């Protein structure tokens, strides 16, 4: 399967960029089943099963072992990433923020599994087929949101703030935003617009968690693309080299710092070490230097 990206393209959870959300949930399902020290996402496996892509289902349920490369670049990183964003939201709401916005929510189940303080409103925004499928599936499983949960179908390349406002978001009050596993799937100018829009909607006290990938050195991406292609063939997904936007872009960390955010950052390499996970033996995907960041307004 191959597909290329274009302005205004769309997808569900088994196609194009949507399949990357199912892939992320598959990694959380495997992590939850095999090592619950860092994360516990009981909804990941049933959601992946409901999507119904055969290999993802077999991986999520343990019928198929993931293999060493997938274990490292996918499952161990999913553990630290999920923990990072879980703690981000718990700290942000612990500090008094009562509006959380999960951008590109995919099969994220935080609205159903985190202990949100009373009065917290959690907005989830992703493509219509994605948010509809997840909400319907979790309702069918009898899952109850643990906050005031508001689902906002939309496209982050378009005028998405209007839809959030219509759902009740109040930009005059602080907001905790997450953009997890998203930026590389946006064209560079759409990433800049997204970060500008988040900045303009963020009252003092707001926070944002996202990732910042260092720009590639010449030749770096050729190796990364080969690996992504092998991984896609192994997983039977759309060729992931066609889903991400490669090349130079404004790196999120300095871009946000220049717009008045104060940053707290950690590399994936450091987070693997501090969480007692093995170091990356093969970093042709250039994951080690990627930053997880929390930005404070
Ligand atoms: N944040 C989720 C997680 O970590 O499990 C999903 C990450 S997945 C790698 C990328 C997500 O970004 C998908 O759910 C996809 O639908 C969403 N996405 C990408 N581009 C988007 C856009 N232009 N508008 C809305 N959602 C988008």
Boltz pocket constraint, residues with backbone or C-beta under 6 A from the ligand:
constraints:
  - pocket:
      binder: B
      contacts: [[A, 17], [A, 18], [A, 20], [A, 21], [A, 24], [A, 25], [A, 103], [A, 104], [A, 105], [A, 106], [A, 107], [A, 108], [A, 125], [A, 126], [A, 127], [A, 130], [A, 154], [A, 155], [A, 156], [A, 157], [A, 179], [A, 180], [A, 181], [A, 182], [A, 185], [A, 186]]
      max_distance: 6.0
